[in-house]
Amino acid sequence: MAQKIVNDFPSDEVLLVRELLVSLVHSSYQERTLNIPESYLIRSELPAFVGRYNERTTQCKDNTWLVKSTTKGFGPNDLITRNLD
């Protein structure tokens, strides 16, 4: 009988959907590391994001953020900003 190779990764959406990937990274690492850019899911982490934004403003650190959809790559609705408004 010939050996069959099946290319299947259960729950692969965790790696393919940006929102789920960010959630996986956050749940796996208690502290954000330098290797992983700071990421926030606005739907569920807005207060944490605003708190971090305000903290960086108070510390006079660069506060440039890339705001993008969780479902697509870079697109016309993505925004690079330093302003919460």
mmCIF file of the N, C-alpha and C atoms, coordinates in Angstrom:
data_MODEL
# 
_entry.id   MODEL 
# 
loop_
_atom_site.group_PDB 
_atom_site.id 
_atom_site.type_symbol 
_atom_site.label_atom_id 
_atom_site.label_alt_id 
_atom_site.label_comp_id 
_atom_site.label_asym_id 
_atom_site.label_entity_id 
_atom_site.label_seq_id 
_atom_site.pdbx_PDB_ins_code 
_atom_site.Cartn_x 
_atom_site.Cartn_y 
_atom_site.Cartn_z 
_atom_site.occupancy 
_atom_site.B_iso_or_equiv 
_atom_site.pdbx_formal_charge 
_atom_site.auth_seq_id 
_atom_site.auth_comp_id 
_atom_site.auth_asym_id 
_atom_site.auth_atom_id 
_atom_site.pdbx_PDB_model_num 
ATOM 1   N N  . MET A 1 1  ? 0.850   -1.185 0.000  1.00 0.00 ? 1  MET A N  1 
ATOM 2   C CA . MET A 1 1  ? 0.000   0.000  0.000  1.00 0.00 ? 1  MET A CA 1 
ATOM 3   C C  . MET A 1 1  ? 0.893   1.245  0.000  1.00 0.00 ? 1  MET A C  1 
ATOM 4   N N  . ALA A 1 2  ? 0.593   2.170  -0.869 1.00 0.00 ? 2  ALA A N  1 
ATOM 5   C CA . ALA A 1 2  ? 1.379   3.400  -0.981 1.00 0.00 ? 2  ALA A CA 1 
ATOM 6   C C  . ALA A 1 2  ? 1.107   4.313  0.213  1.00 0.00 ? 2  ALA A C  1 
ATOM 7   N N  . GLN A 1 3  ? 2.168   4.991  0.643  1.00 0.00 ? 3  GLN A N  1 
ATOM 8   C CA . GLN A 1 3  ? 2.031   5.932  1.753  1.00 0.00 ? 3  GLN A CA 1 
ATOM 9   C C  . GLN A 1 3  ? 1.356   7.201  1.247  1.00 0.00 ? 3  GLN A C  1 
ATOM 10  N N  . LYS A 1 4  ? 0.378   7.683  1.983  1.00 0.00 ? 4  LYS A N  1 
ATOM 11  C CA . LYS A 1 4  ? -0.311  8.925  1.631  1.00 0.00 ? 4  LYS A CA 1 
ATOM 12  C C  . LYS A 1 4  ? 0.143   10.032 2.566  1.00 0.00 ? 4  LYS A C  1 
ATOM 13  N N  . ILE A 1 5  ? 0.387   11.176 1.999  1.00 0.00 ? 5  ILE A N  1 
ATOM 14  C CA . ILE A 1 5  ? 0.754   12.342 2.792  1.00 0.00 ? 5  ILE A CA 1 
ATOM 15  C C  . ILE A 1 5  ? -0.398  13.331 2.695  1.00 0.00 ? 5  ILE A C  1 
ATOM 16  N N  . VAL A 1 6  ? -0.912  13.715 3.822  1.00 0.00 ? 6  VAL A N  1 
ATOM 17  C CA . VAL A 1 6  ? -2.037  14.656 3.867  1.00 0.00 ? 6  VAL A CA 1 
ATOM 18  C C  . VAL A 1 6  ? -1.532  15.967 4.445  1.00 0.00 ? 6  VAL A C  1 
ATOM 19  N N  . ASN A 1 7  ? -1.750  17.033 3.716  1.00 0.00 ? 7  ASN A N  1 
ATOM 20  C CA . ASN A 1 7  ? -1.347  18.356 4.172  1.00 0.00 ? 7  ASN A CA 1 
ATOM 21  C C  . ASN A 1 7  ? -2.533  18.978 4.892  1.00 0.00 ? 7  ASN A C  1 
ATOM 22  N N  . ASP A 1 8  ? -2.599  18.760 6.188  1.00 0.00 ? 8  ASP A N  1 
ATOM 23  C CA . ASP A 1 8  ? -3.729  19.270 6.969  1.00 0.00 ? 8  ASP A CA 1 
ATOM 24  C C  . ASP A 1 8  ? -3.202  19.784 8.296  1.00 0.00 ? 8  ASP A C  1 
ATOM 25  N N  . PHE A 1 9  ? -3.632  20.961 8.641  1.00 0.00 ? 9  PHE A N  1 
ATOM 26  C CA . PHE A 1 9  ? -3.252  21.554 9.912  1.00 0.00 ? 9  PHE A CA 1 
ATOM 27  C C  . PHE A 1 9  ? -4.536  21.958 10.617 1.00 0.00 ? 9  PHE A C  1 
ATOM 28  N N  . PRO A 1 10 ? -4.977  21.152 11.594 1.00 0.00 ? 10 PRO A N  1 
ATOM 29  C CA . PRO A 1 10 ? -6.226  21.493 12.283 1.00 0.00 ? 10 PRO A CA 1 
ATOM 30  C C  . PRO A 1 10 ? -6.173  22.900 12.877 1.00 0.00 ? 10 PRO A C  1 
ATOM 31  N N  . SER A 1 11 ? -7.245  23.603 12.757 1.00 0.00 ? 11 SER A N  1 
ATOM 32  C CA . SER A 1 11 ? -7.369  24.973 13.281 1.00 0.00 ? 11 SER A CA 1 
ATOM 33  C C  . SER A 1 11 ? -6.375  25.921 12.633 1.00 0.00 ? 11 SER A C  1 
ATOM 34  N N  . ASP A 1 12 ? -6.078  25.743 11.350 1.00 0.00 ? 12 ASP A N  1 
ATOM 35  C CA . ASP A 1 12 ? -5.107  26.596 10.665 1.00 0.00 ? 12 ASP A CA 1 
ATOM 36  C C  . ASP A 1 12 ? -5.541  28.051 10.597 1.00 0.00 ? 12 ASP A C  1 
ATOM 37  N N  . GLU A 1 13 ? -6.827  28.320 10.821 1.00 0.00 ? 13 GLU A N  1 
ATOM 38  C CA . GLU A 1 13 ? -7.281  29.709 10.796 1.00 0.00 ? 13 GLU A CA 1 
ATOM 39  C C  . GLU A 1 13 ? -6.615  30.544 11.883 1.00 0.00 ? 13 GLU A C  1 
ATOM 40  N N  . VAL A 1 14 ? -6.128  29.901 12.935 1.00 0.00 ? 14 VAL A N  1 
ATOM 41  C CA . VAL A 1 14 ? -5.429  30.621 14.003 1.00 0.00 ? 14 VAL A CA 1 
ATOM 42  C C  . VAL A 1 14 ? -4.167  31.284 13.459 1.00 0.00 ? 14 VAL A C  1 
ATOM 43  N N  . LEU A 1 15 ? -3.547  30.675 12.466 1.00 0.00 ? 15 LEU A N  1 
ATOM 44  C CA . LEU A 1 15 ? -2.342  31.246 11.877 1.00 0.00 ? 15 LEU A CA 1 
ATOM 45  C C  . LEU A 1 15 ? -2.646  32.121 10.674 1.00 0.00 ? 15 LEU A C  1 
ATOM 46  N N  . LEU A 1 16 ? -3.788  31.929 10.048 1.00 0.00 ? 16 LEU A N  1 
ATOM 47  C CA . LEU A 1 16 ? -4.092  32.615 8.798  1.00 0.00 ? 16 LEU A CA 1 
ATOM 48  C C  . LEU A 1 16 ? -4.921  33.877 8.975  1.00 0.00 ? 16 LEU A C  1 
ATOM 49  N N  . VAL A 1 17 ? -5.650  33.979 10.056 1.00 0.00 ? 17 VAL A N  1 
ATOM 50  C CA . VAL A 1 17 ? -6.481  35.156 10.316 1.00 0.00 ? 17 VAL A CA 1 
ATOM 51  C C  . VAL A 1 17 ? -5.747  36.024 11.323 1.00 0.00 ? 17 VAL A C  1 
ATOM 52  N N  . ARG A 1 18 ? -5.403  37.250 10.909 1.00 0.00 ? 18 ARG A N  1 
ATOM 53  C CA . ARG A 1 18 ? -4.558  38.131 11.722 1.00 0.00 ? 18 ARG A CA 1 
ATOM 54  C C  . ARG A 1 18 ? -5.096  38.296 13.146 1.00 0.00 ? 18 ARG A C  1 
ATOM 55  N N  . GLU A 1 19 ? -6.384  38.493 13.286 1.00 0.00 ? 19 GLU A N  1 
ATOM 56  C CA . GLU A 1 19 ? -6.970  38.715 14.607 1.00 0.00 ? 19 GLU A CA 1 
ATOM 57  C C  . GLU A 1 19 ? -6.742  37.507 15.516 1.00 0.00 ? 19 GLU A C  1 
ATOM 58  N N  . LEU A 1 20 ? -6.896  36.306 14.975 1.00 0.00 ? 20 LEU A N  1 
ATOM 59  C CA . LEU A 1 20 ? -6.679  35.111 15.781 1.00 0.00 ? 20 LEU A CA 1 
ATOM 60  C C  . LEU A 1 20 ? -5.197  34.901 16.085 1.00 0.00 ? 20 LEU A C  1 
ATOM 61  N N  . LEU A 1 21 ? -4.335  35.247 15.138 1.00 0.00 ? 21 LEU A N  1 
ATOM 62  C CA . LEU A 1 21 ? -2.894  35.122 15.360 1.00 0.00 ? 21 LEU A CA 1 
ATOM 63  C C  . LEU A 1 21 ? -2.439  36.052 16.483 1.00 0.00 ? 21 LEU A C  1 
ATOM 64  N N  . VAL A 1 22 ? -2.921  37.283 16.476 1.00 0.00 ? 22 VAL A N  1 
ATOM 65  C CA . VAL A 1 22 ? -2.573  38.227 17.548 1.00 0.00 ? 22 VAL A CA 1 
ATOM 66  C C  . VAL A 1 22 ? -3.070  37.699 18.893 1.00 0.00 ? 22 VAL A C  1 
ATOM 67  N N  . SER A 1 23 ? -4.279  37.180 18.926 1.00 0.00 ? 23 SER A N  1 
ATOM 68  C CA . SER A 1 23 ? -4.805  36.611 20.177 1.00 0.00 ? 23 SER A CA 1 
ATOM 69  C C  . SER A 1 23 ? -3.959  35.445 20.657 1.00 0.00 ? 23 SER A C  1 
ATOM 70  N N  . LEU A 1 24 ? -3.520  34.598 19.733 1.00 0.00 ? 24 LEU A N  1 
ATOM 71  C CA . LEU A 1 24 ? -2.674  33.461 20.088 1.00 0.00 ? 24 LEU A CA 1 
ATOM 72  C C  . LEU A 1 24 ? -1.344  33.933 20.673 1.00 0.00 ? 24 LEU A C  1 
ATOM 73  N N  . VAL A 1 25 ? -0.731  34.919 20.036 1.00 0.00 ? 25 VAL A N  1 
ATOM 74  C CA . VAL A 1 25 ? 0.552   35.441 20.527 1.00 0.00 ? 25 VAL A CA 1 
ATOM 75  C C  . VAL A 1 25 ? 0.373   36.054 21.905 1.00 0.00 ? 25 VAL A C  1 
ATOM 76  N N  . HIS A 1 26 ? -0.684  36.851 22.084 1.00 0.00 ? 26 HIS A N  1 
ATOM 77  C CA . HIS A 1 26 ? -0.922  37.487 23.382 1.00 0.00 ? 26 HIS A CA 1 
ATOM 78  C C  . HIS A 1 26 ? -1.154  36.451 24.478 1.00 0.00 ? 26 HIS A C  1 
ATOM 79  N N  . SER A 1 27 ? -1.876  35.389 24.162 1.00 0.00 ? 27 SER A N  1 
ATOM 80  C CA . SER A 1 27 ? -2.152  34.381 25.185 1.00 0.00 ? 27 SER A CA 1 
ATOM 81  C C  . SER A 1 27 ? -0.933  33.506 25.471 1.00 0.00 ? 27 SER A C  1 
ATOM 82  N N  . SER A 1 28 ? -0.028  33.409 24.514 1.00 0.00 ? 28 SER A N  1 
ATOM 83  C CA . SER A 1 28 ? 1.160   32.570 24.686 1.00 0.00 ? 28 SER A CA 1 
ATOM 84  C C  . SER A 1 28 ? 2.293   33.281 25.412 1.00 0.00 ? 28 SER A C  1 
ATOM 85  N N  . TYR A 1 29 ? 2.356   34.600 25.290 1.00 0.00 ? 29 TYR A N  1 
ATOM 86  C CA . TYR A 1 29 ? 3.445   35.373 25.886 1.00 0.00 ? 29 TYR A CA 1 
ATOM 87  C C  . TYR A 1 29 ? 2.856   36.412 26.827 1.00 0.00 ? 29 TYR A C  1 
ATOM 88  N N  . GLN A 1 30 ? 3.184   36.302 28.095 1.00 0.00 ? 30 GLN A N  1 
ATOM 89  C CA . GLN A 1 30 ? 2.652   37.247 29.069 1.00 0.00 ? 30 GLN A CA 1 
ATOM 90  C C  . GLN A 1 30 ? 3.187   38.651 28.834 1.00 0.00 ? 30 GLN A C  1 
ATOM 91  N N  . GLU A 1 31 ? 4.445   38.743 28.436 1.00 0.00 ? 31 GLU A N  1 
ATOM 92  C CA . GLU A 1 31 ? 5.052   40.038 28.146 1.00 0.00 ? 31 GLU A CA 1 
ATOM 93  C C  . GLU A 1 31 ? 5.240   40.157 26.644 1.00 0.00 ? 31 GLU A C  1 
ATOM 94  N N  . ARG A 1 32 ? 5.009   41.326 26.128 1.00 0.00 ? 32 ARG A N  1 
ATOM 95  C CA . ARG A 1 32 ? 5.245   41.543 24.700 1.00 0.00 ? 32 ARG A CA 1 
ATOM 96  C C  . ARG A 1 32 ? 6.754   41.617 24.494 1.00 0.00 ? 32 ARG A C  1 
ATOM 97  N N  . THR A 1 33 ? 7.235   40.943 23.486 1.00 0.00 ? 33 THR A N  1 
ATOM 98  C CA . THR A 1 33 ? 8.676   40.892 23.254 1.00 0.00 ? 33 THR A CA 1 
ATOM 99  C C  . THR A 1 33 ? 9.067   41.849 22.142 1.00 0.00 ? 33 THR A C  1 
ATOM 100 N N  . LEU A 1 34 ? 10.364  42.120 22.043 1.00 0.00 ? 34 LEU A N  1 
ATOM 101 C CA . LEU A 1 34 ? 10.859  43.006 20.987 1.00 0.00 ? 34 LEU A CA 1 
ATOM 102 C C  . LEU A 1 34 ? 10.671  42.392 19.604 1.00 0.00 ? 34 LEU A C  1 
ATOM 103 N N  . ASN A 1 35 ? 10.597  41.071 19.521 1.00 0.00 ? 35 ASN A N  1 
ATOM 104 C CA . ASN A 1 35 ? 10.451  40.405 18.231 1.00 0.00 ? 35 ASN A CA 1 
ATOM 105 C C  . ASN A 1 35 ? 9.038   40.521 17.665 1.00 0.00 ? 35 ASN A C  1 
ATOM 106 N N  . ILE A 1 36 ? 8.095   40.813 18.509 1.00 0.00 ? 36 ILE A N  1 
ATOM 107 C CA . ILE A 1 36 ? 6.699   40.882 18.090 1.00 0.00 ? 36 ILE A CA 1 
ATOM 108 C C  . ILE A 1 36 ? 6.219   42.320 18.267 1.00 0.00 ? 36 ILE A C  1 
ATOM 109 N N  . PRO A 1 37 ? 5.853   42.994 17.176 1.00 0.00 ? 37 PRO A N  1 
ATOM 110 C CA . PRO A 1 37 ? 5.388   44.380 17.307 1.00 0.00 ? 37 PRO A CA 1 
ATOM 111 C C  . PRO A 1 37 ? 4.162   44.466 18.212 1.00 0.00 ? 37 PRO A C  1 
ATOM 112 N N  . GLU A 1 38 ? 4.030   45.565 18.906 1.00 0.00 ? 38 GLU A N  1 
ATOM 113 C CA . GLU A 1 38 ? 2.839   45.765 19.727 1.00 0.00 ? 38 GLU A CA 1 
ATOM 114 C C  . GLU A 1 38 ? 1.621   45.721 18.832 1.00 0.00 ? 38 GLU A C  1 
ATOM 115 N N  . SER A 1 39 ? 0.662   44.923 19.216 1.00 0.00 ? 39 SER A N  1 
ATOM 116 C CA . SER A 1 39 ? -0.567  44.783 18.432 1.00 0.00 ? 39 SER A CA 1 
ATOM 117 C C  . SER A 1 39 ? -1.752  44.778 19.376 1.00 0.00 ? 39 SER A C  1 
ATOM 118 N N  . TYR A 1 40 ? -2.787  45.435 18.966 1.00 0.00 ? 40 TYR A N  1 
ATOM 119 C CA . TYR A 1 40 ? -4.019  45.474 19.748 1.00 0.00 ? 40 TYR A CA 1 
ATOM 120 C C  . TYR A 1 40 ? -5.191  45.202 18.829 1.00 0.00 ? 40 TYR A C  1 
ATOM 121 N N  . LEU A 1 41 ? -6.138  44.420 19.302 1.00 0.00 ? 41 LEU A N  1 
ATOM 122 C CA . LEU A 1 41 ? -7.383  44.196 18.581 1.00 0.00 ? 41 LEU A CA 1 
ATOM 123 C C  . LEU A 1 41 ? -8.370  45.222 19.102 1.00 0.00 ? 41 LEU A C  1 
ATOM 124 N N  . ILE A 1 42 ? -8.665  46.197 18.278 1.00 0.00 ? 42 ILE A N  1 
ATOM 125 C CA . ILE A 1 42 ? -9.467  47.343 18.731 1.00 0.00 ? 42 ILE A CA 1 
ATOM 126 C C  . ILE A 1 42 ? -10.822 46.905 19.271 1.00 0.00 ? 42 ILE A C  1 
ATOM 127 N N  . ARG A 1 43 ? -11.425 45.894 18.658 1.00 0.00 ? 43 ARG A N  1 
ATOM 128 C CA . ARG A 1 43 ? -12.746 45.442 19.130 1.00 0.00 ? 43 ARG A CA 1 
ATOM 129 C C  . ARG A 1 43 ? -12.720 44.979 20.578 1.00 0.00 ? 43 ARG A C  1 
ATOM 130 N N  . SER A 1 44 ? -11.626 44.328 20.988 1.00 0.00 ? 44 SER A N  1 
ATOM 131 C CA . SER A 1 44 ? -11.593 43.757 22.331 1.00 0.00 ? 44 SER A CA 1 
ATOM 132 C C  . SER A 1 44 ? -10.552 44.391 23.255 1.00 0.00 ? 44 SER A C  1 
ATOM 133 N N  . GLU A 1 45 ? -9.615  45.183 22.705 1.00 0.00 ? 45 GLU A N  1 
ATOM 134 C CA . GLU A 1 45 ? -8.535  45.730 23.528 1.00 0.00 ? 45 GLU A CA 1 
ATOM 135 C C  . GLU A 1 45 ? -8.412  47.246 23.429 1.00 0.00 ? 45 GLU A C  1 
ATOM 136 N N  . LEU A 1 46 ? -9.490  47.923 23.125 1.00 0.00 ? 46 LEU A N  1 
ATOM 137 C CA . LEU A 1 46 ? -9.445  49.378 22.970 1.00 0.00 ? 46 LEU A CA 1 
ATOM 138 C C  . LEU A 1 46 ? -8.941  50.082 24.225 1.00 0.00 ? 46 LEU A C  1 
ATOM 139 N N  . PRO A 1 47 ? -9.450  49.763 25.429 1.00 0.00 ? 47 PRO A N  1 
ATOM 140 C CA . PRO A 1 47 ? -8.938  50.450 26.620 1.00 0.00 ? 47 PRO A CA 1 
ATOM 141 C C  . PRO A 1 47 ? -7.429  50.238 26.815 1.00 0.00 ? 47 PRO A C  1 
ATOM 142 N N  . ALA A 1 48 ? -6.929  49.041 26.550 1.00 0.00 ? 48 ALA A N  1 
ATOM 143 C CA . ALA A 1 48 ? -5.493  48.774 26.685 1.00 0.00 ? 48 ALA A CA 1 
ATOM 144 C C  . ALA A 1 48 ? -4.697  49.585 25.667 1.00 0.00 ? 48 ALA A C  1 
ATOM 145 N N  . PHE A 1 49 ? -5.211  49.671 24.442 1.00 0.00 ? 49 PHE A N  1 
ATOM 146 C CA . PHE A 1 49 ? -4.527  50.437 23.407 1.00 0.00 ? 49 PHE A CA 1 
ATOM 147 C C  . PHE A 1 49 ? -4.473  51.921 23.772 1.00 0.00 ? 49 PHE A C  1 
ATOM 148 N N  . VAL A 1 50 ? -5.602  52.483 24.192 1.00 0.00 ? 50 VAL A N  1 
ATOM 149 C CA . VAL A 1 50 ? -5.652  53.909 24.555 1.00 0.00 ? 50 VAL A CA 1 
ATOM 150 C C  . VAL A 1 50 ? -4.725  54.172 25.739 1.00 0.00 ? 50 VAL A C  1 
ATOM 151 N N  . GLY A 1 51 ? -4.697  53.258 26.714 1.00 0.00 ? 51 GLY A N  1 
ATOM 152 C CA . GLY A 1 51 ? -3.804  53.410 27.852 1.00 0.00 ? 51 GLY A CA 1 
ATOM 153 C C  . GLY A 1 51 ? -2.345  53.409 27.422 1.00 0.00 ? 51 GLY A C  1 
ATOM 154 N N  . ARG A 1 52 ? -1.989  52.504 26.518 1.00 0.00 ? 52 ARG A N  1 
ATOM 155 C CA . ARG A 1 52 ? -0.614  52.435 26.031 1.00 0.00 ? 52 ARG A CA 1 
ATOM 156 C C  . ARG A 1 52 ? -0.271  53.677 25.217 1.00 0.00 ? 52 ARG A C  1 
ATOM 157 N N  . TYR A 1 53 ? -1.213  54.140 24.410 1.00 0.00 ? 53 TYR A N  1 
ATOM 158 C CA . TYR A 1 53 ? -1.014  55.358 23.620 1.00 0.00 ? 53 TYR A CA 1 
ATOM 159 C C  . TYR A 1 53 ? -0.733  56.540 24.553 1.00 0.00 ? 53 TYR A C  1 
ATOM 160 N N  . ASN A 1 54 ? -1.557  56.700 25.566 1.00 0.00 ? 54 ASN A N  1 
ATOM 161 C CA . ASN A 1 54 ? -1.378  57.799 26.519 1.00 0.00 ? 54 ASN A CA 1 
ATOM 162 C C  . ASN A 1 54 ? -0.065  57.670 27.297 1.00 0.00 ? 54 ASN A C  1 
ATOM 163 N N  . GLU A 1 55 ? 0.302   56.447 27.646 1.00 0.00 ? 55 GLU A N  1 
ATOM 164 C CA . GLU A 1 55 ? 1.567   56.213 28.349 1.00 0.00 ? 55 GLU A CA 1 
ATOM 165 C C  . GLU A 1 55 ? 2.755   56.629 27.485 1.00 0.00 ? 55 GLU A C  1 
ATOM 166 N N  . ARG A 1 56 ? 2.734   56.262 26.215 1.00 0.00 ? 56 ARG A N  1 
ATOM 167 C CA . ARG A 1 56 ? 3.827   56.630 25.311 1.00 0.00 ? 56 ARG A CA 1 
ATOM 168 C C  . ARG A 1 56 ? 3.863   58.141 25.092 1.00 0.00 ? 56 ARG A C  1 
ATOM 169 N N  . THR A 1 57 ? 2.697   58.787 25.052 1.00 0.00 ? 57 THR A N  1 
ATOM 170 C CA . THR A 1 57 ? 2.650   60.239 24.898 1.00 0.00 ? 57 THR A CA 1 
ATOM 171 C C  . THR A 1 57 ? 3.285   60.909 26.110 1.00 0.00 ? 57 THR A C  1 
ATOM 172 N N  . THR A 1 58 ? 2.944   60.441 27.297 1.00 0.00 ? 58 THR A N  1 
ATOM 173 C CA . THR A 1 58 ? 3.499   60.997 28.531 1.00 0.00 ? 58 THR A CA 1 
ATOM 174 C C  . THR A 1 58 ? 5.012   60.824 28.589 1.00 0.00 ? 58 THR A C  1 
ATOM 175 N N  . GLN A 1 59 ? 5.516   59.716 28.068 1.00 0.00 ? 59 GLN A N  1 
ATOM 176 C CA . GLN A 1 59 ? 6.957   59.422 28.080 1.00 0.00 ? 59 GLN A CA 1 
ATOM 177 C C  . GLN A 1 59 ? 7.686   60.063 26.892 1.00 0.00 ? 59 GLN A C  1 
ATOM 178 N N  . CYS A 1 60 ? 6.970   60.829 26.080 1.00 0.00 ? 60 CYS A N  1 
ATOM 179 C CA . CYS A 1 60 ? 7.537   61.483 24.896 1.00 0.00 ? 60 CYS A CA 1 
ATOM 180 C C  . CYS A 1 60 ? 8.197   60.478 23.943 1.00 0.00 ? 60 CYS A C  1 
ATOM 181 N N  . LYS A 1 61 ? 7.611   59.297 23.814 1.00 0.00 ? 61 LYS A N  1 
ATOM 182 C CA . LYS A 1 61 ? 8.114   58.284 22.894 1.00 0.00 ? 61 LYS A CA 1 
ATOM 183 C C  . LYS A 1 61 ? 7.357   58.399 21.570 1.00 0.00 ? 61 LYS A C  1 
ATOM 184 N N  . ASP A 1 62 ? 7.990   57.879 20.512 1.00 0.00 ? 62 ASP A N  1 
ATOM 185 C CA . ASP A 1 62 ? 7.324   57.870 19.211 1.00 0.00 ? 62 ASP A CA 1 
ATOM 186 C C  . ASP A 1 62 ? 5.998   57.127 19.347 1.00 0.00 ? 62 ASP A C  1 
ATOM 187 N N  . ASN A 1 63 ? 4.949   57.719 18.848 1.00 0.00 ? 63 ASN A N  1 
ATOM 188 C CA . ASN A 1 63 ? 3.612   57.164 18.996 1.00 0.00 ? 63 ASN A CA 1 
ATOM 189 C C  . ASN A 1 63 ? 2.965   56.987 17.626 1.00 0.00 ? 63 ASN A C  1 
ATOM 190 N N  . THR A 1 64 ? 3.704   56.417 16.696 1.00 0.00 ? 64 THR A N  1 
ATOM 191 C CA . THR A 1 64 ? 3.184   56.168 15.361 1.00 0.00 ? 64 THR A CA 1 
ATOM 192 C C  . THR A 1 64 ? 2.604   54.759 15.321 1.00 0.00 ? 64 THR A C  1 
ATOM 193 N N  . TRP A 1 65 ? 1.388   54.653 14.838 1.00 0.00 ? 65 TRP A N  1 
ATOM 194 C CA . TRP A 1 65 ? 0.689   53.376 14.802 1.00 0.00 ? 65 TRP A CA 1 
ATOM 195 C C  . TRP A 1 65 ? 0.179   53.096 13.398 1.00 0.00 ? 65 TRP A C  1 
ATOM 196 N N  . LEU A 1 66 ? 0.191   51.831 13.039 1.00 0.00 ? 66 LEU A N  1 
ATOM 197 C CA . LEU A 1 66 ? -0.415  51.362 11.800 1.00 0.00 ? 66 LEU A CA 1 
ATOM 198 C C  . LEU A 1 66 ? -1.744  50.740 12.173 1.00 0.00 ? 66 LEU A C  1 
ATOM 199 N N  . VAL A 1 67 ? -2.821  51.316 11.659 1.00 0.00 ? 67 VAL A N  1 
ATOM 200 C CA . VAL A 1 67 ? -4.166  50.814 11.934 1.00 0.00 ? 67 VAL A CA 1 
ATOM 201 C C  . VAL A 1 67 ? -4.636  50.116 10.666 1.00 0.00 ? 67 VAL A C  1 
ATOM 202 N N  . LYS A 1 68 ? -4.936  48.825 10.783 1.00 0.00 ? 68 LYS A N  1 
ATOM 203 C CA . LYS A 1 68 ? -5.323  48.089 9.592  1.00 0.00 ? 68 LYS A CA 1 
ATOM 204 C C  . LYS A 1 68 ? -6.388  47.055 9.913  1.00 0.00 ? 68 LYS A C  1 
ATOM 205 N N  . SER A 1 69 ? -7.024  46.614 8.874  1.00 0.00 ? 69 SER A N  1 
ATOM 206 C CA . SER A 1 69 ? -8.059  45.596 8.979  1.00 0.00 ? 69 SER A CA 1 
ATOM 207 C C  . SER A 1 69 ? -7.440  44.290 9.464  1.00 0.00 ? 69 SER A C  1 
ATOM 208 N N  . THR A 1 70 ? -8.201  43.506 10.194 1.00 0.00 ? 70 THR A N  1 
ATOM 209 C CA . THR A 1 70 ? -7.704  42.212 10.644 1.00 0.00 ? 70 THR A CA 1 
ATOM 210 C C  . THR A 1 70 ? -7.858  41.148 9.563  1.00 0.00 ? 70 THR A C  1 
ATOM 211 N N  . THR A 1 71 ? -8.540  41.459 8.484  1.00 0.00 ? 71 THR A N  1 
ATOM 212 C CA . THR A 1 71 ? -8.837  40.439 7.484  1.00 0.00 ? 71 THR A CA 1 
ATOM 213 C C  . THR A 1 71 ? -8.046  40.557 6.196  1.00 0.00 ? 71 THR A C  1 
ATOM 214 N N  . LYS A 1 72 ? -7.316  41.638 5.992  1.00 0.00 ? 72 LYS A N  1 
ATOM 215 C CA . LYS A 1 72 ? -6.622  41.837 4.723  1.00 0.00 ? 72 LYS A CA 1 
ATOM 216 C C  . LYS A 1 72 ? -5.196  42.291 4.952  1.00 0.00 ? 72 LYS A C  1 
ATOM 217 N N  . GLY A 1 73 ? -4.422  42.258 3.873  1.00 0.00 ? 73 GLY A N  1 
ATOM 218 C CA . GLY A 1 73 ? -3.096  42.855 3.890  1.00 0.00 ? 73 GLY A CA 1 
ATOM 219 C C  . GLY A 1 73 ? -3.239  44.360 3.803  1.00 0.00 ? 73 GLY A C  1 
ATOM 220 N N  . PHE A 1 74 ? -2.161  45.048 3.490  1.00 0.00 ? 74 PHE A N  1 
ATOM 221 C CA . PHE A 1 74 ? -2.212  46.508 3.399  1.00 0.00 ? 74 PHE A CA 1 
ATOM 222 C C  . PHE A 1 74 ? -3.186  46.925 2.305  1.00 0.00 ? 74 PHE A C  1 
ATOM 223 N N  . GLY A 1 75 ? -4.071  47.846 2.620  1.00 0.00 ? 75 GLY A N  1 
ATOM 224 C CA . GLY A 1 75 ? -5.086  48.264 1.659  1.00 0.00 ? 75 GLY A CA 1 
ATOM 225 C C  . GLY A 1 75 ? -5.410  49.732 1.786  1.00 0.00 ? 75 GLY A C  1 
ATOM 226 N N  . PRO A 1 76 ? -6.363  50.196 0.984  1.00 0.00 ? 76 PRO A N  1 
ATOM 227 C CA . PRO A 1 76 ? -6.685  51.627 0.939  1.00 0.00 ? 76 PRO A CA 1 
ATOM 228 C C  . PRO A 1 76 ? -7.299  52.168 2.236  1.00 0.00 ? 76 PRO A C  1 
ATOM 229 N N  . ASN A 1 77 ? -7.844  51.298 3.080  1.00 0.00 ? 77 ASN A N  1 
ATOM 230 C CA . ASN A 1 77 ? -8.454  51.761 4.328  1.00 0.00 ? 77 ASN A CA 1 
ATOM 231 C C  . ASN A 1 77 ? -7.488  51.738 5.503  1.00 0.00 ? 77 ASN A C  1 
ATOM 232 N N  . ASP A 1 78 ? -6.258  51.297 5.268  1.00 0.00 ? 78 ASP A N  1 
ATOM 233 C CA . ASP A 1 78 ? -5.259  51.277 6.334  1.00 0.00 ? 78 ASP A CA 1 
ATOM 234 C C  . ASP A 1 78 ? -4.745  52.689 6.583  1.00 0.00 ? 78 ASP A C  1 
ATOM 235 N N  . LEU A 1 79 ? -4.293  52.926 7.808  1.00 0.00 ? 79 LEU A N  1 
ATOM 236 C CA . LEU A 1 79 ? -3.938  54.275 8.220  1.00 0.00 ? 79 LEU A CA 1 
ATOM 237 C C  . LEU A 1 79 ? -2.671  54.236 9.063  1.00 0.00 ? 79 LEU A C  1 
ATOM 238 N N  . ILE A 1 80 ? -1.743  55.123 8.780  1.00 0.00 ? 80 ILE A N  1 
ATOM 239 C CA . ILE A 1 80 ? -0.568  55.325 9.626  1.00 0.00 ? 80 ILE A CA 1 
ATOM 240 C C  . ILE A 1 80 ? -0.773  56.668 10.306 1.00 0.00 ? 80 ILE A C  1 
ATOM 241 N N  . THR A 1 81 ? -0.795  56.647 11.635 1.00 0.00 ? 81 THR A N  1 
ATOM 242 C CA . THR A 1 81 ? -1.167  57.865 12.358 1.00 0.00 ? 81 THR A CA 1 
ATOM 243 C C  . THR A 1 81 ? -0.427  57.999 13.686 1.00 0.00 ? 81 THR A C  1 
ATOM 244 N N  . ARG A 1 82 ? -0.414  59.204 14.193 1.00 0.00 ? 82 ARG A N  1 
ATOM 245 C CA . ARG A 1 82 ? 0.073   59.506 15.548 1.00 0.00 ? 82 ARG A CA 1 
ATOM 246 C C  . ARG A 1 82 ? -1.041  60.114 16.368 1.00 0.00 ? 82 ARG A C  1 
ATOM 247 N N  . ASN A 1 83 ? -2.242  60.092 15.865 1.00 0.00 ? 83 ASN A N  1 
ATOM 248 C CA . ASN A 1 83 ? -3.371  60.794 16.467 1.00 0.00 ? 83 ASN A CA 1 
ATOM 249 C C  . ASN A 1 83 ? -4.498  59.810 16.736 1.00 0.00 ? 83 ASN A C  1 
ATOM 250 N N  . LEU A 1 84 ? -5.060  59.835 17.946 1.00 0.00 ? 84 LEU A N  1 
ATOM 251 C CA . LEU A 1 84 ? -6.187  58.969 18.257 1.00 0.00 ? 84 LEU A CA 1 
ATOM 252 C C  . LEU A 1 84 ? -7.512  59.442 17.653 1.00 0.00 ? 84 LEU A C  1 
ATOM 253 N N  . ASP A 1 85 ? -7.553  60.699 17.265 1.00 0.00 ? 85 ASP A N  1 
ATOM 254 C CA . ASP A 1 85 ? -8.803  61.202 16.693 1.00 0.00 ? 85 ASP A CA 1 
ATOM 255 C C  . ASP A 1 85 ? -9.008  60.566 15.351 1.00 0.00 ? 85 ASP A C  1 
# 
